[in-house]
Amino acid sequence: MESVRRKFGLTAAHLRSLALCLMLLDHVSAALFPGSLWMRCLGRLAFPIFAFQAAEGYHHTRDFRGYCKRLALFAVISEIPFNLMISGPPFFPQHQNVMLTLLLGLLCCRAYDSRNWLTMVLWLLAGAFIRCDYGAAGVWTVLTFHAFRGEKLGQLLMLLLINLFCYDGPEIALGPLEIPVQTFAVLAWLPIALYNGEKGRGGRWLQYGSYLFYPVHMLILGLL
């Protein structure tokens, strides 16, 4: 039997696994070691990879409504674990979890394709108004990967723009320089640029396992 030749680069499974590890590192740092900025720097790479995969999922899905319902369901499931991890009380309306950010990003992609610019802007503003994780800039990140799909330079420039000018946060000293921690998110472009378009191993087990991993690991960290 002739062996299957695999393309050079990273599969969707590789990217998902990498993003999960980086997210765990980021959340462990935020919940248990808030002074460890180097862990936060590495953790900043997680969200752009998830945003990229959401945009790719939008492109490939045959059931947009089902995709949105799945994200909405896990946004609800994840909210109490998210609140426990970031604030302590189970109800904290001032900040919503990242599943809602990804959902708004998908809705923006649909509005963009329909040339419904007003709706697209409203979804972006909703990210800021309801204070989902990463806010309107996070929603914009998902839209960026869709609008500049296949254009690596365009994606890089937009990531630079979003992460340099749309976030506030702590800075880390690198020699004589004080660099915003959020700037390190731009480095996520490197593994994203290596994406080879293949699903990779794991399939639905990895896909749904990653959905479950999000609330479960936050619940554990929130209870520690």
The 8 nearest C-alpha neighbors of each residue, nearest first, counted from 0:
[[1, 2, 3, 4, 5, 6, 200, 199],
 [0, 2, 3, 4, 5, 6, 7, 199],
 [1, 3, 4, 0, 5, 6, 7, 199],
 [4, 2, 5, 1, 0, 6, 199, 197],
 [3, 5, 2, 6, 1, 7, 197, 0],
 [6, 4, 3, 7, 197, 8, 195, 2],
 [7, 5, 8, 195, 4, 197, 9, 196],
 [6, 8, 5, 195, 9, 193, 194, 10],
 [7, 9, 193, 195, 194, 6, 10, 190],
 [8, 10, 194, 193, 195, 13, 14, 11],
 [11, 9, 197, 13, 199, 12, 198, 194],
 [10, 12, 198, 14, 13, 199, 15, 197],
 [11, 13, 15, 199, 10, 14, 198, 16],
 [12, 14, 10, 16, 11, 15, 9, 17],
 [15, 13, 17, 11, 12, 16, 18, 10],
 [14, 16, 12, 18, 17, 13, 11, 19],
 [17, 15, 19, 13, 18, 14, 12, 20],
 [16, 18, 14, 20, 15, 19, 13, 21],
 [17, 19, 45, 21, 15, 20, 16, 22],
 [20, 18, 22, 16, 17, 21, 23, 15],
 [21, 19, 23, 17, 22, 18, 24, 16],
 [22, 20, 42, 24, 18, 45, 23, 19],
 [23, 21, 25, 19, 45, 24, 20, 42],
 [22, 24, 20, 26, 25, 21, 27, 19],
 [25, 23, 21, 27, 22, 26, 42, 28],
 [26, 24, 42, 22, 39, 28, 23, 27],
 [25, 27, 29, 23, 28, 24, 30, 22],
 [28, 26, 24, 30, 29, 25, 31, 23],
 [27, 29, 32, 25, 26, 33, 31, 30],
 [28, 30, 33, 26, 27, 31, 32, 25],
 [31, 29, 27, 28, 26, 32, 84, 33],
 [30, 32, 28, 27, 29, 33, 220, 26],
 [31, 33, 28, 34, 35, 29, 30, 27],
 [34, 32, 29, 28, 35, 31, 30, 36],
 [33, 35, 32, 36, 28, 29, 37, 31],
 [36, 34, 33, 32, 37, 38, 28, 39],
 [35, 37, 39, 38, 34, 40, 171, 33],
 [38, 36, 40, 39, 35, 41, 171, 180],
 [39, 37, 41, 36, 40, 35, 25, 28],
 [38, 40, 42, 36, 25, 37, 41, 43],
 [41, 39, 37, 43, 38, 42, 180, 183],
 [42, 40, 38, 43, 39, 44, 37, 21],
 [41, 43, 25, 39, 21, 44, 40, 22],
 [42, 44, 184, 40, 41, 45, 183, 181],
 [45, 43, 184, 187, 42, 46, 41, 47],
 [46, 44, 18, 21, 22, 48, 43, 42],
 [45, 47, 49, 48, 44, 50, 43, 18],
 [48, 46, 50, 49, 45, 51, 44, 187],
 [49, 47, 51, 46, 50, 45, 18, 52],
 [48, 50, 46, 52, 51, 47, 53, 45],
 [51, 49, 141, 47, 53, 48, 52, 46],
 [52, 50, 48, 54, 49, 53, 144, 47],
 [51, 53, 55, 49, 54, 50, 56, 48],
 [52, 54, 56, 50, 55, 51, 49, 57],
 [55, 53, 57, 51, 145, 52, 56, 141],
 [56, 54, 52, 58, 57, 53, 51, 59],
 [55, 57, 53, 59, 54, 58, 60, 52],
 [56, 58, 54, 55, 60, 59, 53, 105],
 [59, 57, 55, 56, 60, 54, 145, 61],
 [58, 60, 56, 57, 55, 61, 54, 62],
 [61, 59, 62, 57, 56, 58, 63, 66],
 [60, 62, 63, 59, 57, 58, 65, 66],
 [63, 61, 65, 60, 64, 66, 67, 57],
 [62, 64, 66, 65, 60, 67, 61, 57],
 [63, 65, 67, 66, 62, 68, 69, 61],
 [66, 64, 68, 62, 67, 63, 69, 70],
 [65, 67, 63, 69, 64, 68, 62, 70],
 [66, 68, 64, 70, 69, 65, 102, 71],
 [69, 67, 71, 65, 70, 66, 72, 64],
 [70, 68, 72, 66, 67, 71, 65, 73],
 [69, 71, 67, 73, 72, 68, 98, 102],
 [72, 70, 74, 68, 69, 73, 67, 75],
 [73, 71, 69, 75, 74, 70, 68, 76],
 [72, 74, 76, 70, 75, 71, 77, 69],
 [73, 75, 98, 71, 77, 72, 76, 99],
 [74, 76, 73, 72, 78, 77, 71, 79],
 [77, 75, 73, 74, 78, 72, 214, 79],
 [78, 76, 214, 74, 80, 75, 73, 79],
 [77, 79, 81, 75, 80, 76, 96, 82],
 [78, 80, 89, 82, 81, 77, 83, 90],
 [81, 79, 218, 83, 217, 82, 77, 78],
 [82, 80, 78, 84, 79, 83, 217, 77],
 [83, 81, 79, 89, 85, 84, 80, 86],
 [84, 82, 87, 221, 80, 89, 81, 88],
 [83, 85, 221, 81, 82, 217, 220, 86],
 [86, 84, 82, 83, 81, 87, 30, 221],
 [87, 85, 82, 83, 84, 88, 91, 89],
 [86, 88, 83, 84, 82, 85, 89, 221],
 [89, 87, 90, 83, 86, 82, 91, 79],
 [90, 88, 79, 82, 83, 91, 87, 80],
 [91, 89, 88, 82, 92, 79, 83, 78],
 [90, 92, 93, 82, 94, 89, 88, 86],
 [93, 91, 94, 90, 95, 129, 130, 82],
 [92, 94, 91, 130, 95, 129, 131, 90],
 [95, 93, 130, 92, 131, 91, 132, 96],
 [96, 94, 131, 132, 130, 78, 97, 92],
 [97, 95, 132, 98, 131, 99, 78, 81],
 [96, 98, 100, 132, 99, 101, 131, 95],
 [99, 97, 74, 101, 100, 96, 70, 102],
 [98, 100, 102, 97, 101, 74, 96, 103],
 [101, 99, 97, 103, 98, 102, 138, 131],
 [100, 102, 104, 98, 99, 103, 105, 97],
 [101, 103, 99, 105, 104, 100, 70, 67],
 [104, 102, 106, 100, 105, 101, 138, 122],
 [103, 105, 138, 101, 107, 141, 102, 106],
 [106, 104, 108, 102, 107, 103, 101, 109],
 [105, 107, 103, 109, 108, 104, 110, 102],
 [106, 108, 119, 104, 110, 105, 109, 111],
 [109, 107, 111, 105, 106, 110, 142, 112],
 [108, 110, 106, 112, 111, 107, 113, 105],
 [109, 111, 113, 107, 115, 119, 112, 108],
 [112, 110, 108, 114, 109, 113, 107, 115],
 [113, 111, 109, 114, 110, 108, 115, 107],
 [112, 114, 110, 115, 111, 109, 116, 108],
 [115, 113, 111, 112, 116, 110, 119, 109],
 [114, 116, 110, 113, 118, 117, 111, 119],
 [115, 117, 119, 118, 114, 120, 111, 110],
 [116, 118, 120, 119, 115, 121, 110, 122],
 [119, 117, 121, 120, 116, 115, 110, 122],
 [118, 120, 107, 116, 110, 122, 117, 121],
 [121, 119, 123, 117, 118, 122, 124, 116],
 [122, 120, 118, 124, 123, 119, 125, 117],
 [121, 123, 125, 119, 124, 120, 107, 103],
 [124, 122, 120, 135, 126, 125, 121, 138],
 [123, 125, 121, 127, 126, 122, 128, 135],
 [124, 126, 128, 122, 127, 123, 129, 121],
 [127, 125, 135, 134, 124, 123, 131, 128],
 [126, 128, 134, 135, 130, 124, 125, 129],
 [127, 129, 125, 130, 126, 124, 134, 131],
 [128, 130, 127, 131, 126, 125, 95, 94],
 [131, 129, 127, 94, 128, 134, 126, 95],
 [130, 132, 95, 134, 126, 94, 100, 129],
 [131, 133, 97, 96, 134, 95, 100, 130],
 [134, 132, 137, 136, 131, 135, 100, 97],
 [135, 133, 127, 126, 131, 136, 132, 137],
 [134, 136, 126, 127, 138, 123, 137, 139],
 [137, 135, 139, 134, 138, 133, 140, 165],
 [136, 138, 133, 140, 139, 135, 134, 100],
 [139, 137, 104, 135, 140, 141, 136, 100],
 [138, 140, 136, 142, 137, 141, 143, 135],
 [139, 141, 143, 137, 138, 142, 136, 50],
 [142, 140, 50, 104, 143, 138, 144, 139],
 [141, 143, 139, 145, 140, 144, 108, 104],
 [144, 142, 140, 146, 145, 141, 147, 139],
 [145, 143, 147, 141, 148, 142, 51, 146],
 [144, 146, 148, 142, 54, 143, 147, 108],
 [145, 147, 143, 148, 144, 142, 108, 111],
 [148, 146, 150, 144, 145, 143, 154, 153],
 [147, 149, 145, 150, 144, 146, 151, 154],
 [148, 150, 151, 147, 144, 154, 145, 153],
 [151, 149, 147, 153, 148, 152, 154, 155],
 [150, 152, 154, 153, 149, 155, 192, 147],
 [153, 151, 155, 154, 150, 156, 157, 147],
 [152, 154, 156, 150, 155, 151, 147, 157],
 [153, 155, 151, 157, 152, 156, 147, 158],
 [156, 154, 152, 158, 153, 157, 151, 159],
 [155, 157, 159, 153, 158, 154, 152, 160],
 [156, 158, 160, 154, 159, 155, 161, 153],
 [159, 157, 155, 161, 160, 156, 185, 162],
 [160, 158, 156, 157, 162, 161, 163, 185],
 [159, 161, 157, 158, 163, 162, 164, 156],
 [162, 160, 158, 165, 159, 164, 163, 157],
 [163, 161, 159, 182, 160, 164, 165, 158],
 [162, 164, 160, 161, 159, 182, 165, 166],
 [163, 165, 161, 162, 166, 160, 167, 159],
 [166, 164, 161, 162, 163, 136, 167, 160],
 [167, 165, 164, 162, 168, 163, 181, 161],
 [168, 166, 165, 169, 181, 179, 164, 163],
 [167, 169, 166, 179, 170, 180, 181, 182],
 [170, 168, 179, 180, 171, 167, 181, 36],
 [171, 169, 179, 178, 180, 177, 168, 172],
 [170, 172, 178, 177, 180, 179, 173, 36],
 [173, 171, 177, 176, 174, 178, 170, 175],
 [174, 172, 176, 175, 177, 171, 178, 170],
 [173, 175, 176, 172, 177, 171, 178, 170],
 [176, 174, 173, 177, 172, 178, 171, 170],
 [175, 177, 173, 174, 172, 178, 171, 170],
 [178, 176, 172, 171, 170, 173, 179, 175],
 [177, 179, 170, 171, 176, 180, 172, 173],
 [180, 178, 170, 181, 182, 169, 171, 168],
 [179, 181, 170, 182, 40, 169, 183, 171],
 [182, 180, 183, 179, 184, 162, 43, 40],
 [183, 181, 184, 180, 179, 162, 163, 185],
 [182, 184, 185, 181, 186, 40, 180, 43],
 [185, 183, 44, 43, 182, 186, 187, 181],
 [184, 186, 183, 187, 158, 188, 182, 159],
 [187, 185, 188, 184, 183, 189, 44, 190],
 [188, 186, 44, 185, 189, 184, 190, 47],
 [187, 189, 191, 186, 190, 192, 185, 155],
 [188, 190, 192, 187, 191, 186, 193, 185],
 [191, 189, 193, 192, 188, 187, 194, 9],
 [190, 192, 188, 193, 194, 189, 187, 48],
 [193, 191, 189, 190, 194, 188, 151, 195],
 [194, 192, 8, 190, 191, 9, 195, 189],
 [195, 193, 9, 191, 192, 8, 10, 196],
 [194, 196, 8, 197, 9, 10, 193, 6],
 [195, 197, 194, 10, 198, 11, 9, 6],
 [198, 196, 10, 199, 195, 11, 194, 9],
 [199, 197, 11, 10, 12, 196, 200, 202],
 [200, 198, 10, 12, 197, 11, 201, 13],
 [199, 201, 202, 12, 198, 205, 10, 13],
 [200, 202, 205, 204, 203, 12, 199, 206],
 [201, 203, 204, 205, 200, 206, 198, 199],
 [202, 204, 206, 205, 207, 201, 208, 200],
 [205, 203, 202, 206, 207, 201, 208, 209],
 [204, 206, 208, 201, 203, 202, 207, 209],
 [207, 205, 203, 209, 208, 204, 202, 210],
 [206, 208, 210, 209, 204, 205, 203, 211],
 [207, 209, 205, 211, 210, 206, 204, 212],
 [208, 210, 212, 207, 211, 206, 205, 213],
 [211, 209, 207, 208, 212, 213, 206, 73],
 [212, 210, 208, 209, 213, 214, 215, 207],
 [211, 213, 209, 215, 210, 214, 216, 208],
 [212, 214, 211, 210, 215, 216, 209, 217],
 [215, 213, 77, 217, 216, 80, 212, 211],
 [216, 214, 218, 212, 217, 213, 211, 219],
 [215, 217, 219, 218, 214, 212, 213, 220],
 [218, 216, 220, 214, 80, 219, 215, 84],
 [217, 219, 80, 221, 215, 216, 220, 214],
 [218, 220, 216, 222, 217, 221, 223, 215],
 [221, 219, 217, 223, 222, 218, 84, 216],
 [220, 222, 84, 83, 218, 219, 223, 217],
 [221, 223, 219, 220, 218, 83, 84, 217],
 [222, 220, 221, 219, 31, 218, 30, 84]]
